[in-house]
Amino acid sequence: MIIVKGTVVGVVDKGEDDKRWAIIGLQTSSKDRDGLDVVQTIKVRVFGDAIKGGLHNAYRQQVGAEVFAPVTIGVNDRYNTVEYLLAGIPLRIQDVGSSSGPKPVESKTA
């Protein structure tokens, strides 16, 4: 399992009845060895118990947000492509403002 950092661009439901599945689009960006930006959209597939449990719906709420998505990687021998399969819920880093959280208690010493 690896963690992919990207922005959720959409969630698409596929299939019908017992053969339902979904695709989560994650847009990733990085730099190549020459320092140029490389932007790629990764299609993460959701099957089986994950789709029955509604795991893809957690990503539907995060469209437009940057997330860290746990995925497993496989190879499709038929089409000679790399496949990404969803492995868990989205992890999201949230900004913590200075006003939130517990405030330190001032000690009274004489």
ABEGO torsion letter per residue (X at the ends): XBBBBBBBAEBBBBEBEAABBBBBBBBBBBBBAAGBBBBBBBBBBBBEAAAAAGAAAAAAAABGBBBBBBBBBBBBAAAGBBBBBBAEBBBBBBBBBAABEBBBBBBBBX
